Every structure is written in C-alpha cells, then in structure tokens.
Amino acid sequence: MIRAIDCVIPAAGEASRFGRNKLLEPWNHSTVIEVVVHQAHRFFERIILVTGNDQERIRERFPESDRIVCIENRDFRDGMFSSIQTGIRLVDGDRFLVMMGDMPAVPDEIIKTILACKDHFWCRPRYGQRPGHPVLISARLIDELLALPRKTGRMRDVLMRYPGKEFLTTDIGVFQDIDTEDDYSKLKDLSGG
C-alpha cells in the first residue's frame, strides 16, 4: 500500500441522467461504489470519499477509520469538479489519485501503471483519443486546482500547463463511466460486472 498518495473518490453527484443513485446499483455481488472503494483499498492506505447527494446511504457502507475519510460536499450540485476540490483539501501526501466513483471497471493493471509514474506532474490513461481515469496528480497543483471556479473549473485546465504522461490502453474501463441506465448495462456486459 502507498501512503505518500491519497486516493480521492468523488461520490456526491445527483445522477440526474440515471434517475436514481447509480453508485448504489448492483455490481459483482456488491454496489458500484463499493467495488471502486474496495479496489482503492488494495492500493492506498488513505481514501478520501466525497459525499453529497444521498450521503447517508453511501456513508453507511463505509464507516470512517484511519483508512477512509468521508467529507461532505455541500455544493455537490455545482458539479463533479466541486467534489474533487472538496476532497483535495484533505490531501496530505505528495501526490493524489482521483478515482471516479462511477467507474467500477478500471483494471488493477491500469492503477499499477499510473502509480509507476514518478517524474511527472500528472499521469493518466488514454483510450483512443479520449483521456481516461484515474488521474495521478502532484500535490504541488492543489492550490491551482482550488483556485478554479467550482462550477466551471476543469482539472485539465491546470494539468495541461504542466508536463504529464499519458499511456494508451484498449481497455474501455478507463473511459466508460455510468451516466445512464444504458451506460450501466453496456459496461456490465463488457466487463462482467
């Protein structure tokens, strides 16, 4: 397990396109968010889980401990970036990984490859021409990320100012999140979830 890297998992959104909380949908005898958090547990000593919408139902699955810290994004309606900003305020490592709560099909090998990136401000997978997740970011960029507007800011606005590393993968799990029921069904079929 790695201590110099915190894992930030945004899990606060309304899932308005899905119609209900997609993070609590079944996945491999569990739920989407439980699969993501359990995967993070295999790699990181400290996980920062950002809750907001439906936070009681999510938090009850993850009692706070030395390994998992829950923080509420009261402004979760401002969008996902506001949840990332809320979570990175608690980062105390040299680097942090942003791992999406609605991406349960990221292979362990992708995380291992990302964690092997040492001398870059950021590192992420790329699926074809599309940037993927998770993203490893130097803690030196936190102040700049926090300075962006909560509603309209984007991580890439800061990341693209610094040298980073992308690596190609053919695994759709790094790109395909769950926004709709159709996304959920397709990803489950593709990944066996």
FENDA-V770491 format. One record per residue. RES is the residue in one small letter. D_FIRST is the distance of its C-alpha to the first C-alpha in Angstrom with 1 decimal. Layout:
{{RES,D_FIRST} {RES,D_FIRST}}
//
This chain:
{{m,0.0} {i,3.8} {r,6.6} {a,9.5} {i,9.4} {d,10.6} {c,11.4} {v,15.2} {i,16.9} {p,20.7} {a,22.3} {a,25.6} {g,28.2} {e,31.5} {a,31.3} {s,35.0} {r,35.4} {f,33.9} {g,36.1} {r,33.7} {n,30.0} {k,28.4} {l,24.9} {l,26.4} {e,27.9} {p,27.1} {w,24.5} {n,23.6} {h,24.8} {s,23.0} {t,23.3} {v,22.2} {i,20.1} {e,18.5} {v,17.5} {v,15.9} {v,14.1} {h,12.9} {q,11.7} {a,9.7} {h,8.3} {r,6.9} {f,4.9} {f,5.1} {e,5.8} {r,9.3} {i,11.6} {i,15.1} {l,17.5} {v,20.9} {t,23.8} {g,27.5} {n,29.8} {d,29.7} {q,27.0} {e,28.0} {r,27.5} {i,24.0} {r,23.0} {e,24.3} {r,21.7} {f,18.8} {p,19.8} {e,18.4} {s,16.0} {d,13.6} {r,11.0} {i,13.7} {v,16.5} {c,19.6} {i,22.1} {e,25.4} {n,26.9} {r,30.5} {d,31.6} {f,29.8} {r,33.1} {d,32.8} {g,30.4} {m,26.7} {f,26.6} {s,27.5} {s,24.5} {i,22.2} {q,24.1} {t,23.7} {g,19.9} {i,19.5} {r,21.7} {l,18.8} {v,16.3} {d,15.7} {g,13.2} {d,14.6} {r,13.9} {f,13.4} {l,13.3} {v,16.3} {m,16.0} {m,19.4} {g,19.9} {d,22.7} {m,21.0} {p,19.8} {a,20.5} {v,17.9} {p,16.7} {d,13.2} {e,14.7} {i,15.6} {i,12.1} {k,11.2} {t,14.5} {i,14.1} {l,10.9} {a,13.0} {c,15.6} {k,16.0} {d,19.6} {h,20.5} {f,20.9} {w,19.7} {c,18.7} {r,19.5} {p,20.9} {r,24.6} {y,26.5} {g,30.0} {q,31.3} {r,29.0} {p,25.8} {g,22.9} {h,19.7} {p,16.9} {v,17.5} {l,15.3} {i,17.5} {s,18.0} {a,18.4} {r,21.7} {l,23.1} {i,22.6} {d,26.1} {e,27.7} {l,25.9} {l,27.1} {a,30.6} {l,31.1} {p,33.2} {r,31.3} {k,33.5} {t,34.0} {g,31.1} {r,28.9} {m,25.6} {r,27.3} {d,30.0} {v,27.8} {l,25.5} {m,28.7} {r,29.8} {y,27.0} {p,26.1} {g,23.3} {k,22.3} {e,23.0} {f,22.6} {l,24.9} {t,23.9} {t,26.3} {d,24.0} {i,25.5} {g,22.5} {v,21.4} {f,24.8} {q,26.1} {d,25.5} {i,27.6} {d,30.6} {t,33.4} {e,34.0} {d,34.9} {d,31.5} {y,29.9} {s,32.2} {k,31.8} {l,28.0} {k,28.0} {d,30.6} {l,28.8} {s,25.3} {g,26.5} {g,25.1}}
//
